[in-house]
Amino acid sequence: MGIANIGIPGLIIILVVTLIIFGPKKLPEIGSAFGQTLSEFKKSANTLMNDDEPEPKKIETPADEQKDSSS
């Protein structure tokens, strides 16, 4: 039984315990911080995944070489 099998009753219990510990005034701030952290994690994960893909290499044609040498 892992964390993926929490279910609705488990989430309600976690919410109630969090509400008791931090209070209702602090809960939106904690939710916002958690959301920002999750967003930053996803952005970093996407960046790492995109870094693994090789970038397409530019193939120079003779016309490109002439442009470079004339400059």
KOLMIDO-475976 format. One record per atom (N, C-alpha, C, O): x, y, z; atom name; residue number from 1. Coordinates in steps of 0.05 Angstrom, whole numbers, plus 5000, padded with zeros to 4 digits. Layout:
N
SITE      u      v      w   name   resi
SITE      X      Y      Z     CA    NUM
...
//
This chain:
71
SITE      u      v      w   name   resi
SITE   5017   4976   5000      N      1
SITE   5000   5000   5000     CA      1
SITE   5018   5025   5000      C      1
SITE   5030   5031   5020      O      1
SITE   5019   5038   4977      N      2
SITE   5037   5061   4975     CA      2
SITE   5022   5088   4977      C      2
SITE   4999   5089   4984      O      2
SITE   5036   5109   4972      N      3
SITE   5025   5135   4974     CA      3
SITE   5004   5141   4953      C      3
SITE   4987   5158   4956      O      3
SITE   5005   5126   4931      N      4
SITE   4986   5129   4909     CA      4
SITE   4958   5119   4917      C      4
SITE   4939   5126   4904      O      4
SITE   4956   5103   4937      N      5
SITE   4931   5091   4946     CA      5
SITE   4918   5105   4970      C      5
SITE   4905   5093   4986      O      5
SITE   4923   5132   4972      N      6
SITE   4912   5146   4995     CA      6
SITE   4882   5147   4994      C      6
SITE   4869   5139   5014      O      6
SITE   4870   5156   4973      N      7
SITE   4842   5158   4970     CA      7
SITE   4830   5183   4983      C      7
SITE   4845   5198   4995      O      7
SITE   4804   5187   4980      N      8
SITE   4790   5210   4990     CA      8
SITE   4790   5211   5021      C      8
SITE   4796   5232   5032      O      8
SITE   4784   5189   5035      N      9
SITE   4784   5191   5064     CA      9
SITE   4812   5198   5075      C      9
SITE   4814   5214   5095      O      9
SITE   4833   5188   5063      N     10
SITE   4860   5194   5072     CA     10
SITE   4866   5224   5068      C     10
SITE   4879   5236   5085      O     10
SITE   4858   5235   5045      N     11
SITE   4862   5263   5040     CA     11
SITE   4847   5281   5059      C     11
SITE   4858   5302   5068      O     11
SITE   4823   5273   5066      N     12
SITE   4808   5289   5086     CA     12
SITE   4822   5288   5113      C     12
SITE   4823   5309   5126      O     12
SITE   4832   5265   5121      N     13
SITE   4846   5264   5147     CA     13
SITE   4871   5281   5146      C     13
SITE   4876   5295   5166      O     13
SITE   4886   5280   5124      N     14
SITE   4910   5297   5122     CA     14
SITE   4903   5326   5123      C     14
SITE   4916   5342   5136      O     14
SITE   4881   5334   5110      N     15
SITE   4872   5362   5110     CA     15
SITE   4864   5371   5138      C     15
SITE   4871   5393   5146      O     15
SITE   4850   5354   5152      N     16
SITE   4841   5361   5180     CA     16
SITE   4865   5364   5198      C     16
SITE   4866   5382   5214      O     16
SITE   4884   5345   5196      N     17
SITE   4908   5347   5213     CA     17
SITE   4924   5372   5207      C     17
SITE   4934   5385   5225      O     17
SITE   4927   5378   5181      N     18
SITE   4941   5402   5173     CA     18
SITE   4927   5427   5183      C     18
SITE   4940   5446   5192      O     18
SITE   4901   5427   5182      N     19
SITE   4885   5450   5192     CA     19
SITE   4889   5453   5222      C     19
SITE   4890   5476   5231      O     19
SITE   4890   5431   5236      N     20
SITE   4894   5433   5265     CA     20
SITE   4922   5443   5272      C     20
SITE   4925   5460   5290      O     20
SITE   4942   5434   5257      N     21
SITE   4969   5441   5264     CA     21
SITE   4975   5470   5256      C     21
SITE   4986   5486   5272      O     21
SITE   4967   5478   5232      N     22
SITE   4975   5505   5222     CA     22
SITE   4953   5526   5225      C     22
SITE   4959   5550   5225      O     22
SITE   4929   5518   5227      N     23
SITE   4907   5537   5229     CA     23
SITE   4897   5547   5202      C     23
SITE   4911   5545   5182      O     23
SITE   4872   5557   5202      N     24
SITE   4860   5564   5176     CA     24
SITE   4873   5588   5163      C     24
SITE   4871   5591   5138      O     24
SITE   4886   5606   5178      N     25
SITE   4898   5630   5166     CA     25
SITE   4923   5623   5151      C     25
SITE   4930   5636   5131      O     25
SITE   4938   5603   5160      N     26
SITE   4963   5596   5148     CA     26
SITE   4960   5576   5125      C     26
SITE   4979   5573   5109      O     26
SITE   4938   5563   5122      N     27
SITE   4933   5542   5102     CA     27
SITE   4936   5552   5073      C     27
SITE   4949   5539   5057      O     27
SITE   4924   5575   5066      N     28
SITE   4928   5585   5038     CA     28
SITE   4957   5591   5032      C     28
SITE   4966   5587   5009      O     28
SITE   4972   5601   5051      N     29
SITE   5000   5607   5046     CA     29
SITE   5016   5581   5041      C     29
SITE   5033   5581   5024      O     29
SITE   5009   5561   5056      N     30
SITE   5023   5535   5053     CA     30
SITE   5016   5523   5026      C     30
SITE   5033   5512   5012      O     30
SITE   4990   5525   5018      N     31
SITE   4982   5515   4992     CA     31
SITE   4995   5529   4969      C     31
SITE   5003   5517   4950      O     31
SITE   4998   5555   4972      N     32
SITE   5012   5571   4951     CA     32
SITE   5041   5563   4949      C     32
SITE   5051   5560   4927      O     32
SITE   5054   5560   4971      N     33
SITE   5083   5552   4971     CA     33
SITE   5086   5524   4959      C     33
SITE   5105   5520   4944      O     33
SITE   5068   5506   4966      N     34
SITE   5069   5479   4954     CA     34
SITE   5065   5480   4924      C     34
SITE   5078   5466   4909      O     34
SITE   5046   5497   4915      N     35
SITE   5041   5499   4886     CA     35
SITE   5065   5510   4871      C     35
SITE   5071   5501   4850      O     35
SITE   5078   5531   4883      N     36
SITE   5101   5542   4870     CA     36
SITE   5124   5522   4869      C     36
SITE   5139   5520   4849      O     36
SITE   5127   5507   4890      N     37
SITE   5148   5486   4891     CA     37
SITE   5143   5465   4870      C     37
SITE   5162   5457   4856      O     37
SITE   5118   5456   4868      N     38
SITE   5111   5436   4848     CA     38
SITE   5115   5447   4820      C     38
SITE   5125   5432   4802      O     38
SITE   5108   5471   4815      N     39
SITE   5112   5484   4789     CA     39
SITE   5141   5486   4781      C     39
SITE   5149   5480   4759      O     39
SITE   5158   5494   4800      N     40
SITE   5187   5496   4796     CA     40
SITE   5199   5468   4791      C     40
SITE   5216   5466   4774      O     40
SITE   5189   5448   4805      N     41
SITE   5199   5421   4801     CA     41
SITE   5192   5411   4772      C     41
SITE   5209   5399   4759      O     41
SITE   5168   5416   4764      N     42
SITE   5160   5408   4737     CA     42
SITE   5176   5422   4715      C     42
SITE   5184   5410   4696      O     42
SITE   5181   5448   4719      N     43
SITE   5196   5464   4700     CA     43
SITE   5225   5453   4699      C     43
SITE   5236   5451   4677      O     43
SITE   5237   5447   4721      N     44
SITE   5264   5436   4722     CA     44
SITE   5265   5408   4709      C     44
SITE   5284   5402   4694      O     44
SITE   5245   5392   4714      N     45
SITE   5244   5365   4702     CA     45
SITE   5242   5367   4672      C     45
SITE   5255   5353   4657      O     45
SITE   5225   5385   4662      N     46
SITE   5222   5389   4633     CA     46
SITE   5248   5399   4621      C     46
SITE   5256   5391   4599      O     46
SITE   5262   5417   4635      N     47
SITE   5288   5427   4625     CA     47
SITE   5308   5405   4623      C     47
SITE   5323   5403   4603      O     47
SITE   5309   5388   4643      N     48
SITE   5328   5365   4643     CA     48
SITE   5321   5346   4620      C     48
SITE   5339   5335   4607      O     48
SITE   5295   5341   4616      N     49
SITE   5287   5322   4595     CA     49
SITE   5294   5334   4567      C     49
SITE   5302   5319   4549      O     49
SITE   5291   5360   4564      N     50
SITE   5297   5373   4538     CA     50
SITE   5327   5374   4533      C     50
SITE   5335   5374   4510      O     50
SITE   5343   5376   4554      N     51
SITE   5372   5376   4551     CA     51
SITE   5383   5350   4541      C     51
SITE   5403   5349   4528      O     51
SITE   5369   5328   4546      N     52
SITE   5378   5302   4538     CA     52
SITE   5374   5297   4508      C     52
SITE   5388   5281   4496      O     52
SITE   5355   5312   4496      N     53
SITE   5350   5309   4467     CA     53
SITE   5372   5324   4451      C     53
SITE   5377   5347   4457      O     53
SITE   5384   5311   4432      N     54
SITE   5405   5325   4416     CA     54
SITE   5392   5347   4399      C     54
SITE   5371   5344   4387      O     54
SITE   5406   5369   4397      N     55
SITE   5397   5391   4380     CA     55
SITE   5403   5385   4351      C     55
SITE   5424   5374   4345      O     55
SITE   5385   5392   4333      N     56
SITE   5391   5388   4305     CA     56
SITE   5415   5404   4296      C     56
SITE   5417   5428   4302      O     56
SITE   5434   5392   4282      N     57
SITE   5458   5406   4273     CA     57
SITE   5452   5420   4247      C     57
SITE   5438   5409   4229      O     57
SITE   5463   5443   4244      N     58
SITE   5460   5459   4220     CA     58
SITE   5480   5449   4199      C     58
SITE   5504   5448   4205      O     58
SITE   5470   5442   4176      N     59
SITE   5488   5433   4154     CA     59
SITE   5494   5457   4137      C     59
SITE   5476   5470   4126      O     59
SITE   5520   5464   4135      N     60
SITE   5527   5487   4119     CA     60
SITE   5529   5479   4090      C     60
SITE   5540   5459   4082      O     60
SITE   5517   5496   4073      N     61
SITE   5519   5492   4044     CA     61
SITE   5540   5510   4033      C     61
SITE   5549   5529   4047      O     61
SITE   5549   5505   4009      N     62
SITE   5569   5523   3997     CA     62
SITE   5560   5552   3996      C     62
SITE   5577   5570   3998      O     62
SITE   5534   5557   3993      N     63
SITE   5524   5585   3993     CA     63
SITE   5529   5598   4020      C     63
SITE   5535   5622   4021      O     63
SITE   5525   5583   4042      N     64
SITE   5530   5594   4069     CA     64
SITE   5560   5600   4073      C     64
SITE   5566   5620   4086      O     64
SITE   5577   5583   4062      N     65
SITE   5606   5588   4065     CA     65
SITE   5615   5613   4051      C     65
SITE   5632   5628   4060      O     65
SITE   5602   5619   4027      N     66
SITE   5609   5643   4012     CA     66
SITE   5600   5668   4027      C     66
SITE   5614   5688   4026      O     66
SITE   5577   5666   4040      N     67
SITE   5567   5689   4056     CA     67
SITE   5586   5695   4079      C     67
SITE   5592   5719   4084      O     67
SITE   5596   5674   4092      N     68
SITE   5614   5678   4115     CA     68
SITE   5640   5690   4106      C     68
SITE   5651   5707   4120      O     68
SITE   5651   5682   4084      N     69
SITE   5677   5691   4076     CA     69
SITE   5676   5719   4064      C     69
SITE   5696   5733   4063      O     69
SITE   5653   5728   4054      N     70
SITE   5651   5754   4042     CA     70
SITE   5647   5776   4063      C     70
SITE   5651   5800   4058      O     70
SITE   5640   5768   4087      N     71
SITE   5635   5788   4109     CA     71
SITE   5660   5799   4120      C     71
SITE   5659   5816   4138      O     71
//
